[in-house]
Amino acid sequence: MLKVGVIGAGAMGKNHIRIYSEMPGVELAGIADIDRELVKELAEQYGTRAFTDYREMLAMGLDAVSIVVPTKMHRQVATEAIEAKAHVLVEKPIADTVENADAIIKAAAASNRLLMVGHIERFNPAVIKLKEIIEEGLLGKIVSISTTRVGPYNPRIRDVGVILDIGVHDIDIISYLYGKQVNQVYAVAGADIHSFEDHATIHMRLDHEFSGLVDVNWLTPHKVRKLTAVGVGGVAYLDYLNQTVELHDSGWVRKAKIENREPLRNELEYFIDCIRNGTQPKPCGTDGKHALKVSLAAINSYKEAKLIEITE
Ligand SMILES: NC(=O)c1ccc[n+]([C@@H]2O[C@H](COP(=O)([O-])OP(=O)(O)OC[C@H]3O[C@@H](n4cnc5c(N)ncnc54)[C@H](O)[C@@H]3O)[C@@H](O)[C@H]2O)c1
């Protein structure tokens, strides 16, 4: 039985708690949140222990923790959890700065702990299917991937803009589907309704040749989560929400058979399997750091109206 804890029981933390509580071979040993009422109520609901100080929970000795506190706290909480000998799944983005991301990565390596970053869309059944399709070469060489992730503003998000809150999802997915790193970014964005940027168009060059285009905003009254991958041999249209993939080529229109499943459940089961097998999970710390670096470069690019080079 693996002993698991969750630190941060807010909007996303609740989902981690629910899924771990239902996972075979996993004991949800505790949950921690500074909101005393919230954590007590959830602990009663899921039959586990409540903590308002996550350090007390870590002191119990846990095999693994999910870190789902606000992004600016990821470094502090993740490095303390690693020092307490727990394997760590930290939510996206890995941290609020590249320096803080490096500190988490270094701590995990130094303590020989497994570190995973919560880029949940990699575990979306439609993305898993499209990755297979691309690797099988069904679309030929991919030359362009573009995404649309728009919808109404969520008033809960107060500490970052639309690029770090939701753009980072597609920045990671485009790099993942290509299997390549971003080396140049140019972004146009603005903060027309909110204090942080609430709309952005980000153009990325990957491996000096391949195109990635991310369109995000908090202005559109309805939610859209779509991706288009253009290959020399055909085009794929993916819908993240409906978990569908449709392929078009010169002779055919085909719809992929996909079993719908909750992406976070796939992600947490995979994390637990990696701990059992002692294998380094993906996305790992450096994958998370790259997605963060590109996101921060996109913010610089729109503020300075210039092309930004991404160096390793
Ligand atoms: N993967 C995804 O799709 C996804 C979706 C939403 C949020 N997130 C990420 O998850 C993280 C949390 O976001 P959220 O939307 O759940 O935010 P939230 O504000 O709803 O929840 C954060 C929780 O952390 C608690 N907290 C703050 N300081 C704490 C401390 N010192 N110890 C214990 N608990 C503390 C707060 O009381 C709150 O309940 C962010 O990094 C965000 O980017 C990821």
The ligand as a MOL file (V3000), in Angstrom:
LIG
                    3D

  0  0  0     0  0            999 V3000
M  V30 BEGIN CTAB
M  V30 COUNTS 44 48 0 0 0
M  V30 BEGIN ATOM
M  V30 1 N -3.5750 20.8700 -14.4300 0
M  V30 2 C -4.5980 21.6870 -14.5010 0
M  V30 3 O -5.4020 21.6270 -15.4330 0
M  V30 4 C -4.7930 22.7180 -13.4150 0
M  V30 5 C -6.0780 23.2670 -13.2260 0
M  V30 6 C -6.2220 24.2130 -12.1830 0
M  V30 7 C -5.1250 24.5920 -11.4000 0
M  V30 8 N -3.9070 24.0110 -11.6440 0 CHG=1
M  V30 9 C -2.7260 24.3960 -10.8150 0
M  V30 10 O -2.9470 23.9140 -9.4950 0
M  V30 11 C -2.4570 24.8530 -8.5310 0
M  V30 12 C -3.6140 25.2460 -7.5990 0
M  V30 13 O -4.6020 25.8730 -8.3550 0
M  V30 14 P -6.1470 25.8890 -7.8630 0
M  V30 15 O -6.9060 26.3590 -9.0330 0
M  V30 16 O -6.5100 24.5980 -7.2240 0 CHG=-1
M  V30 17 O -6.0650 27.0790 -6.7750 0
M  V30 18 P -6.9880 27.3010 -5.4840 0
M  V30 19 O -6.7090 28.6910 -5.0560 0
M  V30 20 O -8.3780 26.8740 -5.7560 0
M  V30 21 O -6.3810 26.2380 -4.4040 0
M  V30 22 C -5.1500 26.4280 -3.7640 0
M  V30 23 C -5.2990 25.8950 -2.3360 0
M  V30 24 O -4.0060 25.9630 -1.7090 0
M  V30 25 C -4.2320 26.3060 -0.3410 0
M  V30 26 N -2.9870 26.7960 0.2490 0
M  V30 27 C -2.4290 28.0220 0.1110 0
M  V30 28 N -1.3040 28.0950 0.8610 0
M  V30 29 C -1.1640 26.8710 1.4680 0
M  V30 30 C -0.1960 26.3210 2.3850 0
M  V30 31 N 0.8440 27.0280 2.8080 0
M  V30 32 N -0.3720 25.0470 2.8140 0
M  V30 33 C -1.4510 24.3220 2.3930 0
M  V30 34 N -2.3960 24.7920 1.5270 0
M  V30 35 C -2.2470 26.0460 1.0880 0
M  V30 36 C -5.3540 27.3610 -0.4010 0
M  V30 37 O -5.9880 27.4870 0.8580 0
M  V30 38 C -6.2610 26.7620 -1.4900 0
M  V30 39 O -7.2630 25.9420 -0.9250 0
M  V30 40 C -1.8630 26.0230 -9.3320 0
M  V30 41 O -0.4850 25.8360 -9.4800 0
M  V30 42 C -2.5550 25.9040 -10.6990 0
M  V30 43 O -1.7610 26.3870 -11.7740 0
M  V30 44 C -3.7120 23.0950 -12.6300 0
M  V30 END ATOM
M  V30 BEGIN BOND
M  V30 1 1 1 2
M  V30 2 2 2 3
M  V30 3 1 2 4
M  V30 4 1 4 5
M  V30 5 2 4 44
M  V30 6 2 5 6
M  V30 7 1 6 7
M  V30 8 2 7 8
M  V30 9 1 8 9
M  V30 10 1 8 44
M  V30 11 1 9 10
M  V30 12 1 9 42
M  V30 13 1 10 11
M  V30 14 1 11 12
M  V30 15 1 11 40
M  V30 16 1 12 13
M  V30 17 1 13 14
M  V30 18 2 14 15
M  V30 19 1 14 16
M  V30 20 1 14 17
M  V30 21 1 17 18
M  V30 22 2 18 19
M  V30 23 1 18 20
M  V30 24 1 18 21
M  V30 25 1 21 22
M  V30 26 1 22 23
M  V30 27 1 23 24
M  V30 28 1 23 38
M  V30 29 1 24 25
M  V30 30 1 25 26
M  V30 31 1 25 36
M  V30 32 1 26 27
M  V30 33 1 26 35
M  V30 34 2 27 28
M  V30 35 1 28 29
M  V30 36 1 29 30
M  V30 37 2 29 35
M  V30 38 1 30 31
M  V30 39 2 30 32
M  V30 40 1 32 33
M  V30 41 2 33 34
M  V30 42 1 34 35
M  V30 43 1 36 37
M  V30 44 1 36 38
M  V30 45 1 38 39
M  V30 46 1 40 41
M  V30 47 1 40 42
M  V30 48 1 42 43
M  V30 END BOND
M  V30 END CTAB
M  END
